[in-house]
Amino acid sequence: MTRIIADISVSLDGFVTGPDPGPDNGLGTGGETLHTWAFSDDPDDRRVLREGTARSGAVVLGRRLFDVVDGPNGWDDTRGYGAGEVAKPAFVVVTSSPPESVRTTDLDWTFVTTGLHDAVAAARERAEAASSAGGKDLDDAEALERTHWPESVANPPSAPAGRTGFYGLGWNVSYDDGGRLRLSHTGAFAQGAHTNVTMLPGERLGIVVLTNTAPVGVADAVALDFFDIAQTGEISRDWIPIVDALYQQEADEGRSKADYARPPADVTPAKAADTYTGTYGSDYYGQAEVVAGSDGTLTLRLGPEPQSYPLTHFDADTFSFETAGENAVGRTGVTFTPDHKSFTVEYLNTQGLGTFTRSGPSR
């Protein structure tokens, strides 16, 4: 089964090139900034480009883009499809008339003069032929189907006529006004790379939005705008303030009410470092360890491949550390019980599961 994917880097104000693009200036003036990742030597960027192009059975493009990539400053042995590790799928060009000559003869070009619908149909045929020749499907639909099933309730209905939101294997699972399955996921909140993926599998329609912003609603709003236009032909509302308010509410709920940057004036000193050191465990979060440095400072190590969090004393048996990761919430508290047999990590305890009980000495 083939899928149609629209893929391009776009600025937040809607541009895919700089000013004055043309055959001799394909990305426009300064447009390289938007597409730096595609020319990068970074291993992760190269992997994304390699894997993405390897899954392409055929690529549809317009005549203007063809004139750029086939022009004297276009694709060659160092850039574009077929360069280095980048794959060489079939290409289908929508045009009013075929070009008189083609420079990039090492690539497989088909020119369709009867419109976009026919070009897409031709691209499907080429992709399916490539899949059959390679002995594998470009999409393993059977393996993916299991991830589309609701596994748990994520958002109970807020009104009698409301709909329940579910969570599946890595996807938010819901159903739209037409009863169609809708899959989505958003993340990388505190990594400076907020993302959104939303799909209507039954319509073979989806969008992936990648940004270099904090979660202020931009990625989600782009996806919501896209589906508004796809389903009704117009944007129904300004989504950014709505989604941003939800993220702000979520962030406020996760932040500690205590200001750990300001210890009380009559602070009670901590006990000796070895009072707190040792290994601890939680049935939900697993193993933790508190270790002391040569200067007596404490570090909390969490997880099977432990992440280390230096502890800052706040008052008595309470310490704090700066949270990290995509769901970071700023400074959070670590409070030891008076007998020092357990401690509770504040931001892990929203469901009462953040207590770790001593199981032995520090290793």
Residue, then its C-alpha position, 0 to 999 in steps of 0.5 A: m500500500t502506498r501513502i502520499i506524503a507532503d514534505i518540505s521545510v517551511s518558515l513560521d510565516g509560510f515561506v519555503t524559500g528566500p526572496d527572488p527564487g529562480p532557476d539560478n537561485g533555487l532557494g532564493t536569497g538566504g533560503e539555505t537557512l531553512h534547509t540547512w539540515a538537508f546539507s548538514d554533516d550531522p549524523d542525525d540529519r544524515r540519518v533522517l535524510r537517508e531513511g526518509t528518501a529510502r522510503s520514497g517510491a516516487v516523488v511528484l514535483g512541479r515544473r518550476l522546481f524541475d527547472v531549478v534542480d535540473g538547471p546548471n546549479g541544481w542537483d549533482d553528485t554532491r547534493g540532491y537526490g542520488a547524491g551520497e547516501v540519498a536515494k534515487p526514486a522515480f520522479v514525476v513532473v507536472t508540466s504543461s509540456p515536457p522539456e526539450s532536454v534533461r541534464t540529470t539523465d542519471l535520474d528517472w523522470t516522467f513528465v505528465t501533462t494532464g494534471l496533478h491527479d494523473a501525476v499522482a496516479a503515475a507516481r503510485e504506479r511507480a512506487e508500487a512497482a519499486s516495492s514489488a521489485g524490491g520484494k518488500d512493502l514500503d509501508d507495513a500496514e499490518a504491523l502498524e495497525r496494532t498501534h492504532w487501537p485505544e489502550s487506555v483513557a487519556n481524556p474522559p469526556s467533559a460533558p455528556a455529549g463529549r468524546t473520550g480521548f484515548y492513548g494507544l501504543g505511542w499515539n493519542v487515539s480519538y475520533d472526529d465529528g465524522g467518526r473517523l479514526r484520528l491519530s496524533h502525538t506531540g512532544a519535545f516540549a522542553q527540548g526546544a523542538h516542539t513537534n506535532v504529528t496528526m493523521l486521518p488514516g482512513e483518508r490517507l491524510g496526515i501532517v508532521v510539523l517540526t519546529n525549533t520553539a518551546p510549546v507555545g501552540v505553534a506546531d499544534a496550530v499548524a496541524l489544526d489549521f491544516f485539517d480545518i482547511a482539508q475538511t472544511g476549506e477554511i480555518s475555523r479559529d485562531w488555534i495558537p492562543i487556545v493551545d498555548a493556554l493549555y500548555q501554560q496550564e499544564a506547565d503551571e500544574g507541574r511546577s512546584k509551589a515552593d521557590y527552591a531558589r530562596p531558602p527560608a531565612d531560619v534554614t535548618p542545616a542538613k544532616a551529614a551526607d552519609t545520612y542520606t546516601g544509599t540505594y533506594g527503590s520504587d515499584y513504579y520508577g525503579q532504582a535510585e541512588v544518592v551519592a556524596g562527592s568528596d566535598g559532601t555534596l549530594t547527587l541523585r541518580l535516577g533510572p536504569e541508565p542513571q541520569s544524575y541530578p545534583l541536589t541543592h539543600f533547601d531546608a532540613d531534610t529537603f533538597s531540590f534539583e533542576t529537572a531535565g528532559e522534554n517534560a521538565v518543570g523547573r526545580t523540584g523538591v526531594t524530601f527525606t523522611p525523619d528516619h531517612k528510610s525513604f524520600t519523595v521526589e515532588y514532580l514524580n509524585t503527582q499520582g502518589l508514586g514518587t516515593f523511593t524506599r531505602s534498600g541498601p547502602s550506596r554502591 
